[in-house]
């Protein structure tokens, strides 16, 4: 029983990988990194855009990075599309290589950066741990918390606007929310010393104000540590 082999994943076997992208430039720049996580319908997309614009931080969306890769229609993009269509997490090493590439491209193009704001990342504890080993530790993790019923209602409203089939969307949403919590609980435990929980059930402006307050607090803290 103990010698059972793990079944081979055909997608894993054909997924092209680029290992060893040097992220030392990001580390040496020593820019703050803040992550925003939350379930489907929590408002990550809306809030991350407003926050990055207010603080002039570079916004890096894990979902957008993956979609951009899919749109290239490369072999990697085709395989990633399969992962996403099946509702599976992309392997941590592949996603982090894409994030590192994005961060490095911004460092090369811009002389003055204030920080990186990552949204929808990490989606599992191993993603976060690998990122911190290869790039640098996060400075803050913001969790937009909301009850399942609220997440479901918001995401369903969006699905209706996109003319998706209601029955299929509702069933998929239940599975997505369940899967999110399964992956998210270990993240919250692992990063509890860097974690801030914000009530995402409030209206957008109050949530935005809460996030901005936490951003200002971490900026002041990091500034004080740098000057001391």
C-alpha positions in Angstrom: 0.0 0.0 0.0 2.8 2.4 0.9 4.6 1.9 -2.4 1.7 3.1 -4.6 3.0 5.4 -7.3 1.4 8.8 -7.9 -0.4 8.8 -11.3 1.4 10.7 -14.0 -0.2 13.9 -15.0 -0.2 14.2 -18.8 -0.4 18.0 -18.7 2.6 18.2 -16.4 4.6 16.1 -18.8 4.0 18.3 -21.9 4.0 21.7 -20.1 7.1 23.7 -21.3 9.2 25.1 -18.5 11.7 27.9 -18.3 13.7 27.3 -15.1 16.3 29.5 -13.5 15.2 33.1 -14.4 17.4 35.2 -12.2 15.3 37.5 -10.0 18.3 39.0 -8.1 17.5 42.4 -9.7 14.1 42.4 -8.0 15.7 41.3 -4.7 18.3 44.1 -5.0 15.8 46.7 -5.8 14.3 45.9 -2.4 10.8 47.2 -3.4 7.9 46.3 -1.2 5.6 43.5 -2.3 2.0 43.4 -1.2 -0.4 40.6 -2.2 -4.2 40.8 -2.4 -6.2 37.5 -2.2 -9.8 36.7 -1.9 -12.5 34.3 -3.3 -14.4 34.7 -6.5 -16.6 37.8 -6.2 -14.6 39.3 -3.4 -13.6 42.4 -5.5 -9.9 41.7 -6.1 -9.9 43.1 -9.6 -11.8 46.3 -8.8 -9.8 47.1 -5.7 -6.3 46.2 -7.0 -6.7 48.6 -10.0 -7.7 51.5 -7.7 -5.0 50.8 -5.2 -2.2 50.5 -7.8 -3.3 53.8 -9.3 -3.5 55.6 -6.0 0.0 54.5 -4.8 1.6 54.2 -8.2 2.6 50.6 -7.6 3.0 48.1 -10.4 -0.1 45.9 -10.6 0.6 42.2 -11.4 -2.4 40.0 -11.8 -1.8 36.3 -11.8 -4.9 35.7 -13.9 -4.0 38.3 -16.4 -0.5 36.9 -16.8 -1.9 33.5 -17.5 -4.5 34.8 -20.0 -1.8 36.7 -21.8 0.3 33.6 -22.1 -2.8 31.7 -23.4 -3.3 34.4 -26.0 0.1 33.8 -27.5 -1.1 30.4 -28.6 2.3 28.9 -27.8 2.5 25.3 -26.7 2.8 26.6 -23.1 -0.3 28.8 -23.6 -2.3 25.9 -25.0 -1.4 23.7 -22.0 -2.2 26.5 -19.5 -5.6 27.0 -21.2 -6.3 23.3 -20.4 -5.4 23.8 -16.8 -7.6 26.9 -16.5 -10.6 25.3 -18.3 -10.4 22.4 -15.9 -10.3 24.7 -12.9 -6.9 23.4 -11.9 -4.0 25.4 -10.4 -1.1 26.0 -12.7 2.1 24.5 -11.3 3.8 26.9 -9.0 7.2 26.9 -10.7 5.6 27.9 -14.1 3.4 30.7 -12.7 6.3 32.1 -10.7 8.6 32.2 -13.7 5.9 34.2 -15.5 5.6 36.6 -12.6 9.4 37.0 -12.3 9.5 37.8 -16.1 6.8 40.5 -15.6 8.5 42.0 -12.6 11.9 42.1 -14.4 10.4 43.8 -17.5 9.0 46.6 -15.3 12.4 47.1 -13.6 14.1 47.5 -17.0 11.5 49.9 -18.3 11.1 52.2 -15.4 13.7 54.1 -13.3 11.5 54.7 -10.3 9.2 52.1 -8.9 7.4 52.3 -5.6 6.4 48.7 -5.2 4.7 45.6 -6.6 1.0 44.9 -5.9 0.2 41.2 -6.7 -3.4 40.2 -7.0 -4.8 36.7 -6.9 -1.5 35.4 -5.7 -0.6 33.1 -3.9 -3.4 30.7 -4.5 -1.8 28.0 -2.5 0.9 27.9 0.2 3.5 26.3 -2.0 3.2 29.1 -4.6 4.0 31.6 -1.8 6.9 29.7 -0.3 8.5 29.1 -3.7 8.1 32.8 -4.7 9.7 33.9 -1.4 12.7 31.6 -1.9 13.3 32.7 -5.5 12.4 36.4 -5.3 11.9 37.9 -1.9 9.5 37.7 1.0 6.1 39.4 0.9 5.7 42.5 3.1 2.0 42.2 3.5 -0.8 39.9 2.6 -4.3 41.4 2.4 -7.3 39.0 2.5 -10.7 40.2 1.2 -13.0 38.1 3.4 -16.7 37.5 2.6 -19.3 34.9 3.3 -19.9 32.2 0.7 -23.4 33.5 0.1 -22.0 37.0 -0.7 -19.3 35.6 -3.0 -21.9 33.4 -4.8 -24.4 36.3 -5.3 -21.7 38.7 -6.6 -20.1 36.1 -8.9 -23.5 34.9 -10.2 -24.5 38.5 -11.0 -21.4 38.8 -13.1 -22.1 35.5 -14.8 -25.6 36.6 -15.7 -24.2 39.8 -17.2 -21.8 37.6 -19.3 -24.8 35.6 -20.5 -23.5 32.3 -19.1 -25.9 29.4 -18.4 -27.2 30.0 -14.9 -27.4 26.3 -13.9 -23.8 25.5 -15.0 -22.4 28.7 -13.5 -24.0 28.1 -10.1 -22.6 24.6 -9.8 -19.2 25.7 -11.0 -19.2 28.6 -8.5 -19.9 26.3 -5.6 -17.0 24.2 -6.6 -14.7 27.2 -7.1 -15.5 28.7 -3.7 -15.1 25.3 -2.0 -11.7 24.8 -3.7 -10.7 28.4 -2.9 -11.2 27.8 0.8 -9.4 24.5 0.7 -6.3 26.2 -0.8 -6.6 29.4 1.2 -6.7 28.1 4.7 -3.1 26.9 4.7 -2.1 30.3 3.3 -3.8 32.2 6.1 -2.1 30.0 8.7 1.3 30.3 7.1 1.3 34.1 6.7 -0.6 35.0 9.8 2.2 37.4 11.0 1.9 39.3 7.7 -1.8 38.9 7.3 -4.5 41.6 7.3 -8.2 40.6 6.9 -10.6 43.1 5.4 -14.3 42.8 5.3 -15.1 42.6 1.6 -18.9 42.7 2.3 -18.7 46.5 2.8 -19.3 48.8 -0.1 -16.4 49.4 -2.5 -15.4 52.7 -1.1 -15.1 51.5 2.5 -13.2 48.4 1.3 -10.9 50.7 -0.7 -10.4 52.9 2.4 -9.5 49.9 4.5 -7.0 48.7 2.0 -5.4 52.1 1.6 -5.0 52.4 5.4 -3.1 49.1 5.5 -1.0 50.2 2.6 -0.1 53.4 4.3 0.8 51.6 7.5 3.1 49.1 5.7 4.8 51.9 3.7 5.4 53.9 6.9 6.8 50.8 8.7 9.1 49.9 5.8 10.3 53.5 5.5 11.1 53.6 9.3 13.0 50.3 9.0 15.0 51.6 6.1 16.0 54.9 7.8 16.9 53.3 11.1 
